[in-house]
Structures are given as structure tokens and as C-alpha cells.
């Protein structure tokens, strides 16, 4: 009898990023993972291409070929609209992006305090 613990056979090593989509699908979290990737991709693109708007807007969802974005202020919404062609092209080309053709920006409304 050997003092060494029994060695398990292992398959080829895989990158964790390649395993996550399969695991998320098995857990029923594929849609949430896809949305998180879209949000993170949009955030990174805004930081790179429209730095003045970074932190003041967020991707909400993709509805068909439309990327829906929420801005904190009208000036941020206007800047995103002005840069929409650049943002959409970058979003389509990004690994975590989607084949969108329209950017729809809404301004977040805050409820008045009582």
C-alpha cells in the first residue's frame, strides 16, 4: 500500500472564462450573465470614448436591435446621442457587445422628496 494519496486523472485545463457561460446556462443564469457583459462592455466603451459621461449613465438592456441607456442628466443624454454612431460601432465590434443599430437614451427621473 502506498502512502501517496490516490491521484485523480484530470482533463485538459480550461480557462475559467470559457467555463462560466456553460455553468451559468446550467444554473439558469445565462440571461443575467449576458446582461452583465453588455453593461460592463457599455461602461468600458463610455469610459474610453465619452469620458465626460462615464459614471453618469448605464446600459439598461438590449431590445431587439436597440440599446437602451439611462442617463443621470439631460446634458449626459445629449452627449451620448451626439456620440451614438461611435458608441454603436464600438459596441457591435466589442466581444461583449451586441448587434445593435440604434441607441435610445432616457433621462433618469428622480422622485421628489416629501
Residue pairs with C-beta under 8 A, 6 or more apart in sequence:
20 33
21 30
21 33
24 30
24 32
24 33
35 61
37 96
38 59
38 61
38 62
38 96
38 97
38 98
39 58
39 59
40 96
41 59
41 91
41 94
41 95
41 96
41 97
42 58
42 59
42 67
42 69
42 87
42 91
42 97
43 54
43 58
43 59
44 94
45 87
45 90
45 91
45 94
46 53
46 54
46 57
46 80
46 87
47 54
48 90
49 83
49 86
49 87
49 90
50 79
50 80
50 83
50 87
52 76
52 79
53 71
53 76
53 79
53 80
56 71
56 72
56 73
56 76
57 69
57 70
57 71
57 72
57 76
57 77
57 80
57 105
58 69
58 70
59 67
59 68
59 69
60 68
60 69
60 70
61 68
62 68
62 98
62 100
65 99
65 100
65 101
65 102
66 100
66 101
66 102
66 103
66 104
67 88
67 91
67 98
67 100
67 102
67 103
67 104
68 104
68 106
69 80
69 103
69 104
69 105
69 106
70 105
70 106
70 107
70 108
71 77
71 80
71 105
71 106
71 107
71 108
72 107
72 108
73 107
74 107
76 107
77 105
77 106
77 107
80 87
80 103
80 105
81 103
81 105
84 103
87 103
88 100
88 101
88 102
88 103
90 97
91 97
91 98
91 100
92 98
92 99
92 100
